[in-house]
Amino acid sequence: MTNQELSVPAIKVEGTAYEVRWDEGVVVRFERLYTHRDYQVDAEIVVTDNAELAPHLLGPVRTSITRTWRNVITELERVSDRGDWRQRLTQATILVLDRHRRGAPVVALGSMDSPSPPVEQIPGLTWFGVPILIYGEGGIGKSSLCLALASAIHTGRSIGGMTARQSNVLYLDWEASDTLTWWRTKQILDGQGIDGGEWPDPDRPDSGRTGMVFYRYMSGALVDSAEFLKGEIARLNVGTVCIDSAGPATGGEPESAEATLRMFEALRGMGEPDRPLTSLILAHVSHEGRRAGRGQKSPFGSVFWLNLPRSCYELEASRSGNTAEFAVHHRKSNLGPLLAPRGIRMTWTHEGGVEVEGFDIKSNAELVEGLPLAERVGMVLRTEGGMSTADISERMDTPPRTVSTTLSRHDGFRSKNGLWETTEPLGTGDDD
């Protein structure tokens, strides 16, 4: 075995992977690091030596990098004449652990240049750089609606009155296929007269961007693909990721706090501190959620599904023939006040396209039931005139105290001679 003077190693970060390289041609790559509760760290490693005729020496092999390298060193000494593997692996471990544990730097906020305030990506629906959760019962068309939103964002065009600020979109799909998603996307773009063909990205001319979103067929938990995806996100200049859907993205454990936290951690780690990802996360309401009925603020039992997204929307749908009408209810916001329920209609035309447009939820009797109490009371009072608290309570199937409290604190109502009446056209009102 030969001993040479070691050069100073350099570390390179690629997504969530780390590559340590020496001038002599040795490269040790660390992937899929996992920290145990006792702070011991495992990693999958690959060792190559470009000074060898056959550069690949070892791996991929999973091992502890904080306990002992004995077995790895033994294997490397069997296939290589170098006698300095212990020093190299020790150097690599120190560099990787330092970078892995360091994370983002501590920042003195007062020393920063004044940043821009949170920017809406689709006005009244999504914001740049934060996770957005959209949930509802299975089979109501969430994926089709999400593809419409994603297409609006990816093209920066208006789809159904939703004019988005452009951001390249990566659609991560656990439920369908690239073929099915291609056809769904084509229908949406054709319905809006948008070309889905070549559309080079001036910032990434080699990315192969088209008018259709970037797509990846997914299986297994999101965290298992996070390293690869982070590299693709950088290569393709992706700013927005769609998760379809949350259950399989957690590895099939959406009710587990640990699995949920790992998914959100992976999603956050796929962006950069100076360019966090926007994410649209679709979720099917759990069995317990369906029993709870409408108005719930998250799809699963874990509180992190409410706490970690910056905005949560509940989706209700009414389908008839070739038309689907959606009511998008804003249930939680960390970015300002709750917004008015939004109506979006998708119509599959005989020409093969999908037309997307906004509509007034009050025109759909099935979806009206999901509107806030004040909104529904206002509709009745405008049609039938003044009513007492008792009459409204009976009509709305709501306790009198709730009716009185809701209407009393709302500027759109007044009580006159024991009867409630409207004072002006109502917005969304207060939630019931």
Secondary structure, 3 states (H helix, E strand, C coil): CECCCCCCCEEEEECCEEEEECCCCEEEEEEEEEECCCCCEEEEEEEEECCCCCCEEEEEEEEECCCCCHHHHHHHHHHCCECCHHHHHHHHHHHHHHHHHHCCCCCCHHHCCCCCCCCEEECCCEECCCEEEEEECCCCCHHHHHHHHHHHHHHCCEECCEECCCCEEEEEECCCCHHHHHHHHHHHHHHHCCCCCECCECCECCCCCECCCEEEECCCCHHHHHHHHHHHHHHHCEEEEEEECHHHHCCCCCCCHHHHHHHHHHHHHCCECCECCEEEEEEECCHHHHHHCCCCCCCCCCCHHHHCCCEEEEEEEEEECCEEEEEEEEEEECCCCCCCCEEEEEEECCCCCEEEEECCHHHCHHHHCCCCHHHHHHHHHHHHCCECHHHHHHHHCCCHHHHHHHHHCCCCEEEECCEEEECCCCCCCCCC
